[in-house]
């Protein structure tokens, strides 16, 4: 066990093993916090890590295997859009 003093601004220094890492600080009860190191992602990026999104990427990869990219002609595209 390691006892540390919390500053008047509610700051505490963590051991060096936490340096340059993201940590999750969770209040688990009155007077108790839990600190976990780990990798965290922004809420806006969570959708990219779902099973549904991974299936979508797999479908795209299979589609791409069967459709070779080719150079497009912007003028022809504009002609088709204006007809």
MDTraj code that builds the backbone (N, CA, C; nanometers):
import mdtraj as md
import numpy as np

residues = "UNK UNK UNK UNK UNK UNK UNK UNK UNK UNK UNK UNK UNK UNK UNK UNK UNK UNK UNK UNK UNK UNK UNK UNK UNK UNK UNK UNK UNK UNK UNK UNK UNK UNK UNK UNK UNK UNK UNK UNK UNK UNK UNK UNK UNK UNK UNK UNK UNK UNK UNK UNK UNK UNK UNK UNK UNK UNK UNK UNK UNK UNK UNK UNK UNK UNK UNK UNK UNK UNK UNK UNK UNK UNK UNK UNK UNK UNK UNK UNK UNK UNK UNK".split()
xyz = np.array([
    [0.0850, -0.1165, 0.0000],
    [0.0000, 0.0000, 0.0000],
    [0.0897, 0.1230, 0.0000],
    [0.0447, 0.2254, -0.0714],
    [0.1195, 0.3497, -0.0836],
    [0.0262, 0.4634, -0.0426],
    [0.0653, 0.5402, 0.0562],
    [-0.0194, 0.6507, 0.1027],
    [0.0322, 0.7808, 0.0434],
    [-0.0594, 0.8567, -0.0167],
    [-0.0253, 0.9845, -0.0795],
    [-0.1221, 1.0907, -0.0321],
    [-0.0754, 1.2149, -0.0298],
    [-0.1600, 1.3267, 0.0127],
    [-0.2219, 1.3922, -0.1098],
    [-0.3516, 1.4185, -0.1029],
    [-0.4233, 1.4874, -0.2096],
    [-0.4088, 1.6366, -0.1844],
    [-0.3737, 1.7126, -0.2893],
    [-0.3530, 1.8571, -0.2744],
    [-0.4858, 1.9292, -0.2532],
    [-0.4770, 2.0576, -0.2210],
    [-0.5980, 2.1384, -0.2003],
    [-0.6787, 2.1527, -0.3291],
    [-0.6170, 2.1235, -0.4441],
    [-0.6871, 2.1288, -0.5732],
    [-0.7288, 1.9884, -0.6184],
    [-0.7322, 1.8951, -0.5259],
    [-0.7746, 1.7566, -0.5502],
    [-0.6820, 1.6827, -0.6461],
    [-0.5547, 1.7126, -0.6426],
    [-0.4564, 1.6451, -0.7275],
    [-0.3756, 1.5466, -0.6447],
    [-0.3403, 1.4361, -0.7092],
    [-0.2552, 1.3366, -0.6456],
    [-0.1549, 1.2883, -0.7503],
    [-0.0331, 1.2636, -0.7089],
    [0.0700, 1.2149, -0.8005],
    [0.0648, 1.0625, -0.8032],
    [0.0599, 1.0090, -0.9243],
    [0.0562, 0.8633, -0.9407],
    [0.1978, 0.8089, -0.9564],
    [0.2172, 0.6803, -0.9337],
    [0.3492, 0.6201, -0.9544],
    [0.3949, 0.6348, -1.0999],
    [0.5254, 0.6297, -1.1220],
    [0.5833, 0.6515, -1.2556],
    [0.5302, 0.5546, -1.3609],
    [0.4864, 0.4378, -1.3208],
    [0.4355, 0.3401, -1.4185],
    [0.3119, 0.3910, -1.4928],
    [0.2476, 0.4955, -1.4411],
    [0.1309, 0.5540, -1.5070],
    [0.1677, 0.6709, -1.5985],
    [0.2942, 0.7082, -1.6018],
    [0.3366, 0.8242, -1.6814],
    [0.3022, 0.8049, -1.8287],
    [0.2498, 0.9099, -1.8911],
    [0.2144, 0.9124, -2.0339],
    [0.1097, 0.8082, -2.0729],
    [0.0281, 0.7654, -1.9792],
    [-0.0789, 0.6702, -2.0092],
    [-0.2136, 0.7354, -1.9792],
    [-0.3167, 0.6849, -2.0461],
    [-0.4519, 0.7260, -2.0125],
    [-0.4964, 0.6449, -1.8921],
    [-0.5691, 0.7086, -1.8025],
    [-0.6243, 0.6376, -1.6877],
    [-0.7721, 0.6702, -1.6751],
    [-0.8450, 0.5757, -1.6230],
    [-0.9865, 0.5942, -1.5929],
    [-0.9964, 0.6048, -1.4412],
    [-1.0528, 0.7136, -1.3931],
    [-1.0706, 0.7337, -1.2497],
    [-1.2193, 0.7177, -1.2210],
    [-1.2533, 0.6183, -1.1411],
    [-1.3935, 0.5876, -1.1142],
    [-1.4197, 0.5949, -0.9641],
    [-1.5226, 0.6705, -0.9272],
    [-1.5631, 0.6756, -0.7868],
    [-1.6481, 0.5522, -0.7610],
    [-1.6024, 0.4659, -0.6706],
    [-1.6737, 0.3405, -0.6462],
    [-1.7443, 0.3393, -0.5112],
    [-1.7355, 0.4459, -0.4398],
    [-1.8029, 0.4564, -0.3109],
    [-1.7588, 0.5831, -0.2410],
    [-1.8228, 0.6146, -0.1321],
    [-1.7870, 0.7352, -0.0573],
    [-1.6450, 0.7200, -0.0029],
    [-1.5550, 0.8053, -0.0515],
    [-1.4162, 0.8002, -0.0072],
    [-1.3303, 0.6991, -0.0812],
    [-1.3847, 0.6354, -0.1856],
    [-1.3098, 0.5350, -0.2601],
    [-1.3086, 0.5682, -0.4092],
    [-1.1901, 0.5609, -0.4692],
    [-1.1788, 0.5730, -0.6146],
    [-1.0970, 0.4548, -0.6652],
    [-1.1188, 0.4222, -0.7905],
    [-1.0416, 0.3155, -0.8547],
    [-0.9762, 0.3758, -0.9783],
    [-0.8471, 0.3520, -0.9956],
    [-0.7734, 0.4054, -1.1101],
    [-0.7261, 0.2880, -1.1947],
    [-0.7656, 0.2906, -1.3236],
    [-0.7259, 0.1841, -1.4159],
    [-0.6555, 0.2468, -1.5348],
    [-0.5423, 0.1897, -1.5740],
    [-0.4779, 0.2363, -1.6965],
    [-0.5351, 0.1556, -1.8118],
    [-0.5350, 0.2152, -1.9292],
    [-0.5884, 0.1442, -2.0440],
    [-0.5927, 0.2327, -2.1662],
    [-0.6550, 0.1800, -2.2689],
    [-0.6737, 0.2552, -2.3923],
    [-0.8207, 0.2924, -2.4004],
    [-0.8462, 0.4175, -2.4270],
    [-0.9829, 0.4653, -2.4309],
    [-1.0095, 0.5296, -2.5651],
    [-1.1334, 0.5256, -2.6077],
    [-1.1681, 0.5845, -2.7367],
    [-1.2769, 0.6889, -2.7162],
    [-1.2761, 0.7913, -2.7996],
    [-1.3824, 0.8914, -2.7915],
    [-1.5179, 0.8279, -2.8223],
    [-1.6221, 0.8811, -2.7616],
    [-1.7574, 0.8309, -2.7852],
    [-1.7891, 0.8328, -2.9341],
    [-1.7420, 0.9356, -3.0036],
    [-1.7723, 0.9495, -3.1464],
    [-1.7087, 0.8391, -3.2313],
    [-1.6134, 0.7631, -3.1764],
    [-1.5473, 0.6566, -3.2525],
    [-1.5920, 0.5165, -3.2108],
    [-1.6798, 0.5063, -3.1127],
    [-1.7224, 0.3748, -3.0642],
    [-1.7900, 0.2921, -3.1726],
    [-1.8652, 0.3587, -3.2602],
    [-1.9382, 0.2856, -3.3642],
    [-1.8455, 0.2046, -3.4545],
    [-1.7207, 0.2492, -3.4691],
    [-1.6260, 0.1799, -3.5561],
    [-1.5763, 0.0485, -3.4955],
    [-1.6069, 0.0238, -3.3703],
    [-1.5577, -0.0953, -3.3013],
    [-1.6697, -0.1937, -3.2682],
    [-1.7835, -0.1785, -3.3337],
    [-1.8953, -0.2702, -3.3118],
    [-1.8879, -0.3860, -3.4110],
    [-1.9535, -0.4958, -3.3766],
    [-1.9581, -0.6111, -3.4680],
    [-2.0250, -0.5732, -3.5991],
    [-2.1314, -0.4918, -3.5915],
    [-2.2028, -0.4501, -3.7123],
    [-2.1096, -0.3749, -3.8070],
    [-2.0282, -0.2849, -3.7536],
    [-1.9375, -0.2074, -3.8385],
    [-1.8278, -0.2966, -3.8970],
    [-1.7795, -0.3914, -3.8175],
    [-1.6771, -0.4840, -3.8684],
    [-1.7326, -0.5682, -3.9831],
    [-1.8601, -0.6106, -3.9716],
    [-1.9237, -0.6853, -4.0810],
    [-1.9348, -0.5981, -4.2052],
    [-1.9682, -0.4731, -4.1843],
    [-1.9794, -0.3785, -4.2961],
    [-1.8447, -0.3635, -4.3677],
    [-1.7372, -0.3521, -4.2913],
    [-1.6036, -0.3409, -4.3509],
    [-1.5655, -0.4693, -4.4249],
    [-1.6022, -0.5839, -4.3682],
    [-1.5752, -0.7115, -4.4364],
    [-1.6481, -0.7178, -4.5702],
    [-1.7764, -0.6741, -4.5716],
    [-1.8523, -0.6726, -4.6976],
    [-1.7852, -0.5811, -4.7993],
    [-1.7378, -0.4644, -4.7538],
    [-1.6699, -0.3715, -4.8441],
    [-1.5411, -0.4333, -4.8987],
    [-1.4652, -0.4990, -4.8122],
    [-1.3405, -0.5633, -4.8576],
    [-1.3689, -0.6687, -4.9643],
    [-1.4758, -0.7478, -4.9444],
    [-1.5120, -0.8491, -5.0448],
    [-1.5538, -0.7821, -5.1754],
    [-1.6306, -0.6733, -5.1655],
    [-1.6731, -0.5998, -5.2849],
    [-1.5505, -0.5462, -5.3588],
    [-1.4568, -0.4892, -5.2834],
    [-1.3369, -0.4305, -5.3432],
    [-1.2521, -0.5362, -5.4138],
    [-1.2504, -0.6578, -5.3601],
    [-1.1762, -0.7667, -5.4258],
    [-1.2293, -0.7950, -5.5661],
    [-1.3574, -0.7695, -5.5890],
    [-1.4211, -0.7990, -5.7181],
    [-1.4399, -0.6765, -5.8071],
    [-1.4010, -0.5612, -5.7609],
    [-1.4185, -0.4377, -5.8381],
    [-1.2867, -0.3601, -5.8390],
    [-1.2162, -0.3717, -5.9472],
    [-1.0864, -0.3055, -5.9598],
    [-1.1092, -0.1555, -5.9803],
    [-1.0427, -0.0705, -5.9019],
    [-1.0574, 0.0743, -5.9216],
    [-1.0113, 0.1142, -6.0616],
    [-1.0835, 0.2066, -6.1216],
    [-1.0448, 0.2560, -6.2535],
    [-1.0579, 0.4075, -6.2543],
    [-0.9839, 0.4676, -6.3425],
    [-0.9849, 0.6129, -6.3518],
    [-1.1210, 0.6599, -6.4024],
    [-1.1727, 0.7654, -6.3420],
    [-1.3026, 0.8180, -6.3849],
    [-1.2841, 0.9409, -6.4734],
    [-1.3866, 0.9683, -6.5523],
    [-1.3863, 1.0835, -6.6419],
    [-1.4908, 1.1822, -6.5906],
    [-1.4480, 1.2905, -6.5248],
    [-1.5426, 1.3861, -6.4663],
    [-1.6408, 1.4447, -6.5681],
    [-1.5968, 1.4635, -6.6899],
    [-1.6861, 1.5200, -6.7919],
    [-1.8006, 1.4241, -6.8232],
    [-1.7710, 1.2966, -6.8353],
    [-1.8756, 1.1979, -6.8622],
    [-1.9738, 1.1895, -6.7451],
    [-1.9210, 1.2000, -6.6264],
    [-2.0077, 1.1963, -6.5083],
    [-2.1020, 1.3157, -6.5096],
    [-2.0500, 1.4335, -6.5396],
    [-2.1329, 1.5546, -6.5466],
    [-2.2386, 1.5421, -6.6555],
    [-2.2019, 1.4848, -6.7686],
    [-2.2979, 1.4652, -6.8781],
    [-2.4133, 1.3760, -6.8330],
    [-2.3814, 1.2680, -6.7646],
    [-2.4861, 1.1769, -6.7176],
    [-2.5770, 1.2451, -6.6160],
    [-2.5211, 1.3292, -6.5327],
    [-2.6000, 1.3962, -6.4292],
    [-2.6906, 1.5048, -6.4854],
    [-2.6514, 1.5643, -6.5956],
    [-2.7314, 1.6737, -6.6529],
    [-2.8360, 1.6247, -6.7518],
    [-2.8380, 1.4972, -6.7842],
    [-2.9374, 1.4433, -6.8792],
    [-3.0701, 1.4217, -6.8121],
])
top = md.Topology()
chain = top.add_chain()
for i, resn in enumerate(residues, 1):
    res = top.add_residue(resn, chain, resSeq=i)
    for name in ("N", "CA", "C"):
        top.add_atom(name, md.element.get_by_symbol(name[0]), res)
traj = md.Trajectory(xyz[None], top)
